[in-house]
């Protein structure tokens, strides 16, 4: 029995040593013959269309969270866009999982392969794509990002084969996810490429990309329901009507979008909203002279200041859908009313669900 335990301990020690050696050797499989990277070129624009460039700099990593502050000199607090360009160095050969954690819109290309395309208003969400890269090679990298109202979040991460657990540890640990470090990011062409005899060029046919659904979605923080607080609707608006394909929209009408409802604390569109929004698109296309103001609303849960911003987001996401489907932005206004205009009793979930809505006024 004594010899059995000695053998077991020796075997475990051997496996752990093998694991450690495997991890040490992974990062030195390819040694680049150039200086380490210094980050990516970042171009900042006011607006979300990359038209008004106001600032440029080299950023070591893409890892920021801005709340009610400008991300760079001369850049607006809200409604700005950023384009990062440069090259990505792959330290080892293998399948890379490249992730972006974002609020709001993002597009990511590696070697002209579009890995992530989520160009929309959205709450904090993580997306990823996978791509096969050759160790010792450089790949063109481009990321485009826009932020709408409120805070902005953008992180560029990966799960690299270089960091995969080895040996015994591979049974117990997952590949760690981390911000892509600056030593692998180059804002311009590297001064010297790796030696040709140690690295073979990669053909485009070896690159594979796979878009995945959102991994996670974080709700806006909110406070407990105050069942004693029920706001009464204001009488300044006309009686709401429903939208129909065959009917003309009339100036002054308040049109209720009954299917465009939201989960508590969120402003992402639900699948049930699209058929009714498509009806609105067709009506606006047919009546090209009409303009509308989209009104966003919330229930009374949480801080009224957050509800005010959340209601504006709800109006804005509907406006974005209309614009993406060909409606001229000059025909659309947006306004958030927070929880000030309920249409139902906020003391029940059914009533609160009806209050988390969007309407529009024909101008």
N, C-alpha and C positions, 0 to 999 in steps of 0.2 A: 504493500500500500504506500509505503514511504517513497519507493521509486516511482510509483505512478504519479504522485503529486509533484515530485521533482520534474518528471517528464512534462506534465501539464503546464507547470510554471515556465519551463524552458520554452515550450511551444508558444505560449502567450507572449513571452518576451521577444521571441523571434518575429512573430507577426507584427508586434508594435514597432520594432526597429525597421522592419521592411516597409511598414506604412509610412514612417517618418522619412526614410530615405526616398521613397517614391514621391512624397510631397516636395522634398528638397530638390529633386532632379527635374521635376516638371517645369519649374519656372526658368530653367537654364537650357531648355531644349533648343531654343533659338536665341542667339545674342545679336541684337541689331548693331550694325556698324555705323552708327550715327548718334548724335546727341539725343537725350531723352526728350519726349514731347513737352510742350509748354502750354497746351490748351488749344481751344478752338477760336476762330474769328467769330465774334458776335456783333451783329448789326441790329440796332434798335430803331423801331419805327413807331410813330404816332398813328393810331388807327390800326385796323386789322387787315389792311390790304397791301402792306409793304410798299406804300407809295411815298410817305414822308419820312425819309431817313434822318435821324437827328443825332445818332451817336454810334461809335464803333470802338470796340476794344477786344483784347484777347482774354478769354476766360479759362481758367485752369480746369474747372469741372462744371458740369451743368447740375446744379443743386441749389435751388433757391425757393424761398417762400416769402412773398411780399404781401403785406396787409396794410392797406391805407398808406402806402408810401411809393415813391417813384423808383423803378428798378435801375435807373441810370439818369445822368444829367440831361435835362430837357425833355424827358419822356413823361407822358401823362400817367397819372396814377391808375386810371382805368382805360380800357380800349387801346391797348398797344400790342405790338407784335415783335417777335425776335426771330432772326434767322442765323443759325450757327452753321459754319462750313469749315471743312478741313479734311484731315485724313485720320483714319483709325488704324493702329498697328495691332496685328494679331500675334500675341506672344507664342501660341502653340496651335497646332492643327486640331480641329474638332468642331463640334456643333455648339454654337454660341446662342444663348437666350438673351436677347436685348430687350430691356424693359424701359417704359416711360411712365412715370407717375405724374399726373397732369390735372390741371384745372385752368384753362378750358380746352382749346383745340390744339391738336398736334399732328404733324406728319414727319415720318422718319424714313430716310433712304440710306442704305449701305451699298456701295458699288452700283448705284442706280437701281437697286431693288427696293421697292416700296414695302417696308416691313409693317408700318403702322400708319393708318389713315383715319383719324377721328377728328375731323375738322368741324367742331360744333361746340355750342355752349353746354357745359356739363360740370357736375360736381367732381370732387377729387376722386380719380379713378386710375387704376394701373392697367396698362396694356402691354403686350409683348409679341415679338415675332422671333423666329429662329432662323439661323443662317449658318451654313458651313463655310468656315474660313481656313485659309492655309497659313500655318505658322511662318513668321518672318516676312509676311506680305503687308503692304499698305492698301487701304481701301478708302475710296472717296466716301465722305460722310456729310450728310446734310440733315438738319432738323429745323422745321418751321413750327412756330408756336404763336398762339394769340391768347390774350386775356381780355375777357369782357369786363363787366362790373365786378366790384369787390376784389377779393384777394386773388393772387396768382400763384400757382404752384407748377414747378417743372423740375423733374429729376431724370437723369439719364443713367441707367444701371445695366449691369449684365451679370449673368451666371456663366463664368468662363471655364473651359476645360482645364485651364491652368490651376484652378482652385478646387477641382474635384477631389474629394477624399480618396485616399489610396489604402490598399491593403485591408486590414481589419476594420478601419474607421469607415470604410465605404458602406458597411452594413448598418451603421448607426447614424451617420450624418448625411445631410443633403448638401449639394453644392451651394456655397454661400452666395447671397445676392449682395452686390455692393456697387456704390457709385463708381463709374469708370474713371480711373485715376488719370491725372494729366500726363503721366509718362507715356501713355498710349495714345494721346490726342495731339494732333499737329495742326496748327492754324495755317500753315503753308507747307509747301513741298519740302520734305526732309532734305538736309544738305547732302547726305550720302545714303544710298540704299544698301541693304545687306548684300554680301558677296553673292554673285550669280551662281557659283558652283554649289552653294549651300542651300539655295532656295529655288524651286522651280515655279514658273508663273502659273497662275490659276486661271483656268478657262471659265467663262461665264456659265457654261452648262453645269459646272460643279456647285454653283450657288443655288440654294433652295430657300425659299421664304414661305413662311406659314403665318397667316394672321389668326390671332386668337381672340376670343371674347374677353371682356373685362374680367380681371381677376378679383377685384374688390371695389367696393363703392362705399364711401364714408358719408354718412348723413350729416347735415348741419346740426350743430348742438342746439338743444331746446330745453325749456324748463317745463315742469309738470303742468298739467291742465288745471286752469282755474275755472271750476265748474260754476262759480257764482257770477262770472263776468260774461254777459251776453250783450254785445253791441246791437243797437237797432239800426236798420238800414236807413241810409239817407234818402231823401225824396227828390234829390236834384236830378236823378237820371230817369229817362223814360222807361216804360214797361218793356222788359226784354222780349224779343221774338226769336224764333228759330230760323236757321238758314236752310234753304231748299235750292236744289239745282235749277228749278224752273222759274223761280221768283226773282224779280229784280230787287236789288238792295236800294233802299231809299235814304237820302240824306236825313240825318237826325235819328235814325233807328239805332237802338241798342240791341245788338245781336248776341245771343247767348250760345256759347259753344259747349253744349251739354256733355259731349264725350271728352272734352279736353280738361281732365281732372288730374290731380297730382297726389302722390303719397305725402304724408306729413313730413315737413322739413326738406322736401326735395323739389326740384324744378325740371327734372328730366322728363321728356315726353313719354307717355305710355303708348303701346301699340294701338290701343283703342282710339287714340286721338287722330290718327292719320286719315281715316276715311272722311271725317268731318272737315279737317284742314284742307284736304284735296277738293272738297266742295267749295270751300272759300276761295281757293286758288282759281277754280274755273269761273266763279262769279266775278272775281276781280279782273280776270282776263277778258271776260265778256263786257264788263263795264269799266273800260280803261280810264275814264275820267274820275272815278271815285277814289277818295282817300279815306283811310280809316285810322282810328286811334285804338290801339290794343290796351286793354286794362287788365292788370294782374291783381289777384286777390289771395289772401290766406285765411286760415282760421285764427282763433285768438290764442293759440298755444305759444308760449315763450315770450321773449323780449320783443316789444313792439318795433324797436329799431331794426332788429333782424328780420322781422316779418315784412317791414317796409321794403328792405332790399330783396328779400325772397320773392315778393310779389312782382317787383320789377324784373327779376330774372325770368319769372314765368311768362310775362309779357314779351320779354326779349327773345326767349327761345321760340315762341310762336312766330315772331317777326322774322327770325333767322330762317325758319322753315319756308315762309312765304317768299323771301328773297332768293333762297336757293332754288325755288321752283319758278323763277322768272318774273316775280313782281318787283317793280321799280322801288328801291328803298325810299325815294322821295315821296311815295304815296303812303308811307307807314310811319306812325308815331307810336311810342310806347309810354306807359305810365303805370306805376305801382301804387296801390291804395292800401297795402298792408291788410289789417283786419278791420278796417273802418267801415266796410260796406258789406256785412254778411247778408246772405239771402235765406239762411236757415239758423236754427238754434245751435249755438256752439257748445251746449251742455251734453250733447250726444255725439258719438262718432259719426253716425249717419249725417247729422247736420254739419259737422265740421268738414266732412268729405265734400259736401256740396259747396261749402265756402272756399275750398281750395280750387279755384277756377280761373278761367280767362274769358273775358267778353270783349267785344269791340263796338265802337261807335262809328257809324258812317258819317263822314264829314261832308 
